[in-house]
């Protein structure tokens, strides 16, 4: 009996896992490129197994390591020691601040936005009024100066 084929989800899981190993410095750029190409062209789970043989946690595809409970580093949360993305770091910094300082910073940010909003709105209204009143932005032939239909005396 032949081995069952894998689908797009399994290939994408393998690519994501390879990306994590690359980000953690376990793979060089060349190794990552080679293994990614092989993962994209894999047809069965056994095609993916050699790509993860020398990496921690084995293969992300269920059934290739003999441990069906393994779900890979993506499903278990952040890898300890792995660099967090900028949003996660920003949340950690924000949560690390004392609550009164969080409230103070939120108030300052709100005041900055609200303080400049009236200026922007006022500038837009002034531009609209002045452009309509003085004919700013109209081409010379559209301004009423007697044009083609005016009588010349």
GISULJO-V78005 format. One record per residue. OMEGA is omega in degrees with one decimal (* if undefined). Layout:
omega:OMEGA
omega:OMEGA
This chain:
omega:-177.0
omega:-179.4
omega:-179.9
omega:-179.5
omega:176.2
omega:-179.4
omega:-178.8
omega:-178.8
omega:179.3
omega:177.8
omega:179.7
omega:176.1
omega:178.2
omega:178.8
omega:179.1
omega:178.9
omega:175.9
omega:178.0
omega:177.2
omega:178.9
omega:177.0
omega:-179.2
omega:178.8
omega:176.6
omega:179.8
omega:179.6
omega:172.6
omega:179.4
omega:-179.6
omega:178.9
omega:179.6
omega:179.3
omega:-180.0
omega:-177.4
omega:177.8
omega:176.9
omega:179.9
omega:179.2
omega:179.3
omega:-178.5
omega:-179.6
omega:179.5
omega:179.9
omega:179.7
omega:179.7
omega:174.5
omega:-179.2
omega:-174.1
omega:-178.9
omega:-178.6
omega:-176.0
omega:-174.3
omega:-176.8
omega:-178.4
omega:177.3
omega:177.3
omega:177.9
omega:-175.7
omega:178.8
omega:-178.4
omega:-178.4
omega:176.4
omega:-178.7
omega:-179.3
omega:-175.5
omega:179.7
omega:-176.5
omega:-179.0
omega:-178.1
omega:-176.9
omega:177.8
omega:-176.9
omega:-179.1
omega:-175.8
omega:-176.3
omega:179.5
omega:-176.6
omega:177.2
omega:179.6
omega:-179.7
omega:179.5
omega:178.9
omega:178.8
omega:177.3
omega:-171.4
omega:179.3
omega:179.5
omega:178.4
omega:180.0
omega:178.0
omega:179.9
omega:178.7
omega:-178.5
omega:-179.4
omega:179.6
omega:179.5
omega:175.8
omega:-178.4
omega:178.6
omega:178.4
omega:175.8
omega:179.8
omega:179.7
omega:178.8
omega:178.2
omega:179.0
omega:179.0
omega:178.9
omega:178.9
omega:179.4
omega:178.2
omega:179.9
omega:-177.5
omega:-178.6
omega:-178.1
omega:-179.5
omega:178.3
omega:179.1
omega:179.5
omega:179.2
omega:178.9
omega:178.6
omega:178.2
omega:178.7
omega:178.8
omega:179.0
omega:-179.6
omega:-178.1
omega:-178.0
omega:-179.7
omega:178.3
omega:-175.3
omega:-174.3
omega:179.2
omega:179.1
omega:178.0
omega:177.4
omega:176.1
omega:-175.4
omega:-176.9
omega:-179.2
omega:-179.2
omega:-176.4
omega:177.2
omega:180.0
omega:175.2
omega:-175.5
omega:-174.0
omega:-177.6
omega:178.3
omega:178.1
omega:-174.6
omega:*
